[in-house]
């Protein structure tokens, strides 16, 4: 098998640098950090979600949450969004999640 025929490891760095809100935008605000931590914990706890979903970017700025990155299906996208909304409560959740094609 030639090197160019090998499928690269999942890396969504390029997608996550496509502009908009980034992790650098999240300041050292305790409430925002806690919201992000709780959302991440809820996503990681769901073992039915793919590695893609477990690795989505979560950025919270002044109570508003942004989700970025690829997931494996529309169902997975909905599950991640629901977990974020449940944790964020009254805060807004802006989803920039995309469904990655299967290789």
C-alpha positions in Angstrom: 0.0 0.0 0.0 1.4 3.4 -1.0 1.5 6.3 1.5 -0.9 8.4 -0.5 -3.5 5.6 -0.4 -3.7 5.6 3.4 -6.6 7.3 5.1 -5.4 10.1 7.4 -6.3 10.1 11.0 -9.4 12.2 11.9 -8.2 15.7 12.3 -10.7 18.5 12.3 -8.2 21.3 13.0 -8.8 22.9 9.6 -12.6 22.9 10.1 -12.2 24.4 13.6 -10.1 27.3 12.3 -12.7 28.4 9.8 -13.4 31.7 11.5 -16.0 32.7 14.0 -15.8 31.9 17.7 -12.6 30.0 18.7 -11.3 28.7 22.0 -9.2 31.8 22.3 -12.5 33.8 22.6 -13.3 32.0 25.9 -11.9 34.1 28.6 -11.1 33.1 32.2 -14.6 33.6 33.3 -15.5 31.0 36.0 -19.1 30.6 34.9 -18.2 30.1 31.2 -15.4 27.6 32.0 -17.8 25.7 34.2 -20.5 25.6 31.5 -17.9 24.3 29.0 -16.7 21.7 31.4 -20.2 20.4 32.2 -21.0 20.1 28.5 -17.8 18.3 27.7 -18.4 15.9 30.7 -22.0 15.1 29.4 -20.7 14.5 25.9 -17.8 12.2 27.0 -20.1 10.3 29.4 -22.3 9.2 26.4 -20.3 6.2 25.1 -22.7 5.8 22.2 -21.2 8.9 20.6 -18.3 8.7 18.2 -14.8 10.0 18.8 -15.7 12.8 16.5 -18.5 13.9 18.8 -16.4 13.5 21.9 -13.9 15.9 20.3 -16.2 18.8 19.2 -15.0 22.2 20.1 -17.1 23.8 22.9 -16.6 27.6 23.5 -18.7 29.5 26.0 -18.5 33.3 26.0 -20.8 35.3 28.4 -23.1 32.3 28.7 -23.4 31.7 25.0 -22.2 28.4 23.8 -20.7 27.6 20.3 -20.3 24.0 19.1 -17.9 23.4 16.2 -16.6 20.4 14.4 -17.7 17.2 12.6 -19.9 14.4 14.0 -20.9 11.1 12.3 -24.7 11.6 11.8 -27.6 13.9 12.1 -28.7 11.9 15.2 -25.3 12.4 16.8 -25.5 16.1 16.0 -28.9 16.4 17.7 -27.6 14.5 20.7 -24.6 16.8 21.2 -26.8 19.9 20.7 -29.4 18.6 23.2 -26.7 18.0 25.9 -25.3 21.5 25.4 -28.8 23.0 25.7 -29.5 21.0 28.8 -26.4 22.2 30.5 -26.5 25.8 29.2 -30.1 26.3 30.5 -31.1 29.8 29.7 -27.9 30.4 27.7 -28.0 30.3 23.9 -26.4 27.4 22.0 -25.2 28.1 18.5 -24.4 24.9 16.6 -21.8 24.9 13.8 -21.6 21.1 13.9 -21.3 19.3 10.5 -21.9 15.7 9.6 -18.7 14.2 8.3 -18.9 11.8 5.4 -18.0 8.2 6.2 -14.8 6.9 4.6 
